[in-house]
Amino acid sequence: MAIHLTVAMRVIATGMTSVIRYVFTRTTTLVITKRAACWSLFIMALTGLSASSFAVFAADIASSHFAANSNSNLNSNSGSSEAIKSDVSHIQPPISKTIVTTIQQTWQLNLLKEALRRSDSGYQVQQMSTQMNQKRKVEEALAGTVDVFWSMTSKELEETVLPVRIPLFKGLLGNRLLIIRKADETRFAKVKTMADFRQLKAGQNRYWPDATILEANGLPVITSYQYTNLYPMLEGGRFDYLALGAQEIGEELASHPDPALKVDSHILLQYRSPAYFFVSPKRPELAAAILAGLESMVSDGSFDEMFNRELKIEQLYREAKFEQRVIIRLDTPDLSPLTPIERKELWLDLFSMQGAK
């Protein structure tokens, strides 16, 4: 055992000799004097790191220190700096130009692609065909298998993944129309106040932030973990209405045809619920690229032009008749203080409407 220890100590000593020689060489060149760096090198040597691997590690430390020096030092040591950059460049992982998204909807997907084109980033969008609920999307984004998805926001969501705080629907998603049973049309036409509205039960997907907003405002809510289950539940009388964004409700009802259901013509349920692109925490450079592209579109007016065209906003206003509806306004207690409400160019003017009395 003593022989083995002696051999081991000689190996360490030999390695340390090379290590010390390397440290002094780099110290002379780059004036690295911090004790933390020396201790780091010592520890690396004791762990048996090879000379070549150690050289890369030490060069990385030296490069960081060198970048913090004054301009005069930068000029005098430019040759050494370039050598270090050359040594460590190969250990930096390349940024992937392929992004994986769950986004299938035409408007959101087209907007994402245009924003990326505007940022001059060279990204290529790859769509996933797998259907996922909200919870699964977040999990996949945290794992890095999904790079970007869209969702109505919540405080929890913004703290978990990276929000790009440009509202995709200019607040339209928070202006909700109701799918109701045709037999209840007269009942809904009698609603005038919040007290009247509280007599009706809402149906919601449990994973959607809307469920929490409705509950926080004292509205009775029945939830399902499967969105498609809500339509037969509504027809069967489990609840009284299903609230969906004004821009989506017609298409959603058409995709779940039921002769017993219709879109209510009397009530507008309204609350702040911006929808954003959300990006995996593993891809901060992607979030920056999307934000840059969207800001460019907002600035030159192309965001509004594309929004009005693809979502047929003029037609929607005519058909929805927002001003003629009784407006039930809800608070959004979980709304982030970073929500850009003060930027008027990002929102429609629906929140200033008075509605029917």
N, C-alpha and C positions, 0 to 999 in steps of 0.2 A: 504493500500500500504506500509506503514511504517513497518507493521508486516511482510509482505512478504520480504521486504528488510533485516530486521533483521534476519529472518530465513536464507535467502540466504547467509548473511555475516557469520553466524555461521557455515553453511555448508562449506563455503570456508575456514574459519578459521580451522575447524576440518581437512579438506583435507590438508591445508597448514602445520598443525602440523605434520601429517604423512609424508608429503613431506620433510619438514625440517629435521625431524629425519632421514629419509632415506638418504638425501644428506650428513648429517654429518657422518653417518655411512660409506658411500662410500668414503667420503673425507678422513676420518681417515685411511681407508684401502688402498686407491689408490693415495692419495695426489693430488686430483683434485682441482686445485685452480683457474683455468681460469674463468674469469668473464662471458665469453660467455656461458659456460656450466651452470652456476648458473642462468643466465637470461633465458636460454632455459627451465630449469626445472620450473622456476617460471611461465613462460608463459603456459607451459603444464598443470600446476596445475590449473591456472585460467580458462583454457578451459574445466575443468571438467574431465580430463583423470582419469580413474580408477587407484587405487593403483597398481594393478598387471600390467596393461599396462604401467604405469609410471615406474615401476621397470625395465621392459624390455628396455624401452627407455633410462633410466639412465645408465643401465648396458652397453648398446651399446656405449654410450659416454665414459664411464669409460674404456671399452675395447680398444677403439681407442687410448685413452691417454696412457694406460698402455703399448700398443705395441711400443710407441715411447720412453719409458724409457731406461735407460742404462741396460747393462747385469746384473749388481749387483742387480738392482731393480727387474729385471725379475726373477732372482733366488729367491729372498726373497719373492716375491708375487706370485709364481707359482700356489699356491693353489687357490688364488682369481681369477687369470686369467682363470683357467680351469672352475671355477664355472660360470664366466661371459660367457665364450664361450658356456657352456651348456645352460645358460639362453636364449641366443639370437640365437642359431643355428636354432631353429625351424622357425624363421621368414625369413630365406634366401630361396628364391625360388629355387627349384632344376633345374639343367640344363637339358633341354629336349634332349634326345638322338635320337629323330625322327626329321628328317629334310625334309621339303617339297620343291620340286624343280619342275620347268617347263621344265627341260632338258629332251629331248626325244632322241636326236641323240646318236648313239651307241658309238662313240669315246669319246665325252664329258662326257657321263654318266659313261662309264667304267673307265675313268680317275678319275672322282670324287670319285667313290667307292674305287678305289685302293688307292688314296691319303688319304682317311679317314681310310682305313684299315692300312696304313703305320703309321698314327698318333696315332694308338692304342687308338682310342677315343670311340669305341663302338657305333658309330652313325648308324642309320638305315635310308636308303633313301626311301622316299615316293614320287612317281611321280604324278603330277597333269595331268589330261587328258584334261583340259580346254586349248584351244588355246588362246594365248595372244599376242598382239603386244608389241613392246618395251616399250611404254609409260605405258601400263597396268602392265607389269612386275615390273617396278620401283615403281609404286603406291602400288602394293601388297607387295613388299619388305619393303617399308616404313611402311606399316600397320602391317607387321609381319606375314602375311598369306602365303607369299613365303619366304623361307629362303635363297635360292641360285638359281641363273640363270647364263647363260653365255651370253656374248655379246662382239662385237667389242667395244673398249673403246672410250671414249671422256672425255674431261676435266669436263664437266657438270656431266657426269655419275660418275666419280671418286669422285666428291665432294658431291654427293647425297647418294650413297651407298658405301659399303666397297669393294674395288678392291683387288683381290689376284694377284699380278703382276708377274705371270708366264705365258707367252704367250702360249695359248693352241695349236696353230697351228705353232709355231716357225716362225711366220711372213708370213706363206703361205697364210693366208687370205687376205693379202695386195698385193698378186700377182694375179691380176684379168684377167681372160679371158672373152671374149665377146660373148653373144648370139646375133646373127644378123639375118636378113632376108636372105635367100639363094640368092635372087635376087640381093642383095647388095655386094656379095662376091668380085667382081672385084673392086668395089668402095673402100672397106676397104683395099684391097691389094695395093692400090696406096698411102696409108698413110705412110709418112716418118718422119714427124716432128710434134711438138706440134701444130704448126699453121695449119697443115693439119687436125689434130685430132679435133681441135676446130670447125671445120665445121660440126661435127657430134653431134647429140643430144643424151644425156644419159637419161635412165629411171631409177628411183630409188624409193625405199620406203621412204616416208617422215620422218619416225621415225628412219631410219638408219643413223649413223654418216657419212656414205659415201656421202650422198647427200650434206652435208655441205662441205666436203673435195673437191668434184668436183666443187662446186660453188666457193669456195675460190680460186681455180686454174683457174677460168675464163672459165669453161666449161659449155655449156648450159645444163640444167637439167629439165626434166619433171618428176613430182613426183605423187605418188599415196599413199593413206593411207592404201591400201590393196595390199599386195605383189602379190597375185594371179591375180590381175587386170593388172599387168605389161605385161603379155604374150600376151593377145589380143590387148593391146595398142601398143605393138611392131609390131605385125603382121599388125595392122591397120594403121601403119605409123605415130603414134603420136610422136615417137622418133626412133632413129636408132640402139641403142644397149643397152643391159642390162649386166652390169659387175658383175660377181660373182667370189668368190674365186676359184682358180684352183682346189682345192680338192673337191669342191662341185658341180661344174657346170654341169658335165655329169649327175649326179644323179638328179639334179634339172630340167634339160631339159627333162630327161626321165619321170619325174613325171608330166610334163606339155607338153605332146607330141603334136607337131604341125609340119606337113610336110613342112610348109613354113619357119621354123626356123632351125638354125644350130649353132654350135660353131665355131667362127672365128678361122682361123689357122695362122693369120699374126701378130696380135698385143698382147703385154703384157702390161697391165696397172698396174703400180706399185707405191705403197705408203705404208708408215708405218702405220699399223692399227692392232696392237695386239688385240687379243681377250682374255678376262680374265673370271674367275669365279667372280661373284659379289654377295656379301652377305648382307643380311638385317642388318642395323645398330643395330638392336635389338639382333644380334647374333655375337658379336665380338669374342667370344670363338670358334665359328665355323670357322670364317675366319682364325684364328690362327691355327686351326687343319688342315684345307685344305692346308695352306701354308707350314706347317711342313711336311705334307705328300708329297707334290709336290717337295719340296727341297730335301727330301730323295731320291725320284725317279731320279731327275736330277743328284744328287751326285753319285749314283751307276750305272748310265747308263740305268736304266730300263725305264725311260721316253722315251728316244730315241728309244729303242727297241720296246716298245709298240706303239709308234707313227709311226714308219716305217712299222710295221706289219699291224696295223689296217687301216692306211690310204694308204697303198700300195704305198709308196713313190717312189720306184724304177720304178714301172710301170707308175706312174704319170709323172715322169721325161721323160721317153721314149716317152710317148704319147703326152705330152704337147710341147716338143721340145722348151723349154724356150730360149735357146741360139740362136735359128734360128729366133726368133721373133724381130720385132721392139719394143723397150721398150719405153713406154711413162711414164716418172717418174713425180710424183706429190709431192708437199710439203704437210705436215700435220701440218698446223699452230696451231691446237688445241691440239697437242700432249703434254702430261704431261711431265715436266722435270724429273719426277720420273720414267719414262719408262726405264727399265733396258737394254738400247741399248748396253752398254759397256760389258755386260755379253754375250760373243760370244757363249757360250754353249746353250743359250736359243733360238738361231736363225738359220735358214737355211742360206746358202751362196748366195741366189738368189739376194740379193741387191748389190752384187759386180759384177754381170754379165754385159758384154758390149752389148750383143745382136746384131742383124743384123743391118747393116748400109745401 
